[in-house]
Amino acid sequence: MFNHRLTLLFYFLLVEKLDPYAALRFKEFRLFMIVRFALIFAWTMQFIIIEWQVYVMTKDPFSLGLIGLAEIIPALSMALFAGHIVDQSEKRNLLIKCIAAFSAISFGLFVLTLPSVLSMYSTTFILTCIYILIFFGGIIRSFLGPSIFSLVSLIVPKHVYPNAATWSSSVWQIGSVAGPALGGVAIHIFGVHWSLCFVFFCALIAVGVLTQVERKPILNPKIGEPIFESLKVGLNFVFKTKEILGALSLDMIAVLFGGAVALLPVFAQDILEVGSQGFGLLRAAPAVGAFITLIATAYLPIAQRAGKKLLIAVFVFGVSIIAFGLSKVFWISLLALFVSGVADGVSVVIRQTILQLKTPEDMKGRVSSVNSMFVGSSNELGAFESGVAAKLLGPVVAVVFGGVMTLLTVGATTVVSPTFRKLDLTKDMEEN
């Protein structure tokens, strides 16, 4: 009997935990991957199409920053509330409602960008309507992140969480590659409005596939808990868990100051002069690099000395952003963005693994919401910061400044937090 149990334990440790396809062996997880791809494909494609259209209408980089501001206001103000709702709700149906609402926004943007509508109304009116729809999209996004994060842990066993996080992030990166790349091509071939119509149908497909996933139980033992008490518990958990707080803080500052994505339309049109197709390639380059990294980590886990690896990855990210800002050659710019994606891929895997392993099941919605405030919202705030900096300093100086700030952040974290530098996730993975 003892030998039999030892054999089972050996199998679990060496086969189950090291199986690079462990999560994909579950049917509902495969369905979830289709939904995740369709959603991120549609979202990123829509984002760059709107970026392109807004810049064509205004020729003002500040208007691109306003796109980020329009999303960050609801993202920040609704994030904690959304996390509370997610923890109190059935995850699958809530996610269906979120995607359906996103499809309605996509249809609204399609209508706004029809040539007849553009010629009928003033630029100011069209831009105002676009920003309003983006604002409502920010509200939806505040619910999407926690819903997706919470649902993953309900469709795979706990011991494959790290593998599920890797594949989920990989599919996210595939969508991030395909969305911008095909978005740029679609703008060139079909125009802005018909490209947005395609985004709308992708969202509908995601809703249809998600209905094939069964409804999940609500595991929160405190249903009906007062919202402010619920939020207080969630925030206290994040700020008391140093591994989570350190990873989120480092990534937030790096994304806030080191993101050059918001200014890509400016670089594509005015500096590199590569048009909409080149814009799509530039937008996709970071995601290609991140995807390659994520696939590699499915076979070569990076949990050992995770803190040190995360610091190195963010440092490389900052250097690549500086190189992109200084480049005047298209292929060098592509390479710099690709390397930034490779580094970002390491950060994504480590951060998502920390969150899944360190967060109790009944708090995943709230913790994921805090994550969206730290990291997800910093993308939009970073877009606004980039737009303002480009307006005041010029796009090149703005991007280089962001890269330098990222390097300074890594240096400060290394000196101030030696505990985080020594972070290792190996024991946590073995315990699960």
Secondary structure, 3 states (H helix, E strand, C coil): CHHHHHHHHHHHHHHHCCCCCCHHHCHHHHHHHHHHHHHHHHHHHHHHHHHHHHHHHHCCHHHHHHHHHHHHHHHHHHHHHHHHHHHCCCHHHHHHHHHHHHHHHHHHHHHHCCHHHHHHCCHHHHHHHHHHHHHHHHHHHHHHHHHHHHHHHHHCCHHHHHHHHHHHHHHHHHHHHHHHHHHHHHHHHHCHHHHHHHHHHHHHHHHHHHCCCCCCCCCCCCCCCCHHHHHHHHHHHHHHCHHHHHHHHHHHHHHHHHCCHHHHHHHHHHHCCCHHHHHHHHHHHHHHHHHHHHHHHHHCCCCCCHHHHHHHHHHHHHHHHHHHHHCCCHHHHHHHHHHHHHHHHHHHHHHHHHHHHHCCHHHHHHHHHHHHHHHHHHHHHHHHHHHHHHHHHCHHHHHHHHHHHHHHHHHHHHHHCHHHHCCCCHHHHHHC
